[in-house]
């Protein structure tokens, strides 16, 4: 087999290159490949040796002075000094003369009835020798009960106003009748008193003419040292008592029921400035008052 120039020949079945191949031109430079991945961090290095101790710093400046401490508590009060010696007795003064006031009479018990009865039932029988005082207000009966003595009476107005006294005897009843009969309408206030004078124990007794309005004016009496005041105010028409004045030690207050509304009390000079009870009513009404001084 004839081969063309530059072709291969076959010897004994093995191809033989009988011609040097021609070198081609150099190709263009290839582009850069991608950056490779970052390698792993290496192990930490060993700790270096401790450095030398630094020099001592300079001393700081002195701080400001602290605030002054609080004042301590006051010391305890010293013990009281000994009492000085008693001075010499002064000369005796001139004789004064006169009498001491003594103690005023006192109220033992009190009773009241405002249903128009003839009398009052006390809590216990009066003691022999004690003084009984009754203040009575009614429109029809002015006669005095047996054993009683009238001190004063005023008939001006709807009701009589009467002050009556009696010295209790032995074996007295608890029920006492200072007027002669039952008037059917009216009120009686009664006191048992002890410590009064043996004669003329009722120093003064007064009642007033009926007054009209919403104020009941008192019957004023001067309370002397060593004396006892007794007083009462009766409301004649059906107005109610809503306030009282100068009562002293109150013995009764029936302000809105019965035949007669009434307030009563007693006092000494230590209780009120003068003797005399006043009232204020819830509407216009008639009032009658009585007062007395026991010594």
Secondary structure, 3 states (H helix, E strand, C coil): CCCCCCCCEEECCEEECCCCCCCCCCCCCCCCCCCCCCCCCCCCCCCCCCCCCCCCCCCCCCCCCCCCCCCCCCCCCCCCCCCCCCCCCCCCCCCCCCCCCCCCCEEEEEEEECCCCCCEECCCCCCCCCEEEEEEEECCCCCECCCCEEEEEECCCCCEEEEEEEECCCCCCCEECCECCCCCCEEEEEEEEECCCCCCCEEEEEECCCEEEEEECCCCECCCCCCEEEEEEEECCCCCEEEEECCCEEEEEECCCCCCEEEEEEECCCCCCCECCEEEEEEEEEEEEEEEEEC
